[in-house]
Amino acid sequence: MFEYFKNIKKDRHVLQMLVIRDVFSKYRKSILGVAWSMITPLSMVGVIGLVYSVVFGIPLISFVPYLFSGLTPWFFINGAIDTGTGAYIISEGFITQTKIRTEIFPLRMVLDAFVNYLFMSISFFVVYALIKPDAFNINMLLYIPGSLIIFIFCWGMANIVSLINLYIRDYAHLQSILLQILFYITPIIYLPEVMDKRGFGGIYKYNPLHYMVDITRQSMLGAIEIKISVWLIAIIIALSTFVISVYLTKRIGRNIVYRF
């Protein structure tokens, strides 16, 4: 484990350069630039919120914060895992032609997705302040440890899926389907009680992404009652995922170069 972090520290300047390049190249020659990282989720929240309001009669003022606080961590998870799948593939030139430590490449993708997550979080808090300014409280500070937990989870997942994709190139296509399924079985656009009433509560309770989304949502909404059990489960899932990913990464090591 120590060696893993040591390798990343040695190439931290390369990692920093790649992340900055990724962020700026994404919005280069774009009129609105980084604002798109806020406009895209805002438009999605607006459309889904409007549909739910018209079709199901759910008040926008109460549903929009719930929806937005669920989509924010989901976009981060989805983005980190989705781009993390190709972390080694798109970095083939660096891996085969340089001695840069391979550990930085999945982390590169996670950091890029994390930047979008931060901008999306800013959008949420601005909207939430306009809708429910009196809802802000000290519990919102849990957003910081919550974000750290979800970051560790995404980092571990990016490490794992990037390795899987090296050995099974069809995995990226399968993963897109899996992420779509996980989106709908994770209480993001609906309340958990909806599943409970229909006897499907076990579906989301055994879904690790539910706990990642829930701890972030609790902190962003400033929930008065903090679900300690949910936080403990989320911590265990995040740390377990990361430790397993480090073990697999260390076991394969520079042999990655032979998979291209």
Number of C-alpha atoms within 10 A of each C-alpha: 9 6 10 15 12 11 15 19 14 13 16 14 11 16 21 14 11 16 21 13 12 16 16 12 12 12 15 12 9 11 9 11 13 16 14 16 18 18 14 12 18 18 11 14 21 16 12 14 24 18 14 18 16 11 9 9 10 15 13 18 13 12 19 25 22 22 22 29 25 25 26 24 28 22 17 25 26 19 21 28 30 23 20 30 27 23 27 25 18 12 13 16 11 14 19 14 9 9 10 17 20 22 21 25 27 28 23 25 26 29 22 21 25 22 15 20 23 17 16 27 20 13 20 23 19 12 16 22 13 10 15 14 12 9 14 16 14 10 16 19 13 18 19 12 13 24 19 15 22 27 24 20 29 30 26 26 25 31 30 23 23 25 24 16 21 21 12 11 13 11 15 21 11 10 16 14 11 11 15 11 11 17 17 12 21 24 22 22 20 16 13 17 12 12 17 13 9 8 10 14 15 10 13 19 16 10 13 16 22 23 25 28 24 22 29 27 25 23 23 29 22 19 18 13 8 14 12 10 10 15 19 13 14 24 21 13 19 24 16 14 20 22 15 15 21 19 14 14 20 16 10 11 13 15 10 17 16 8 12 11
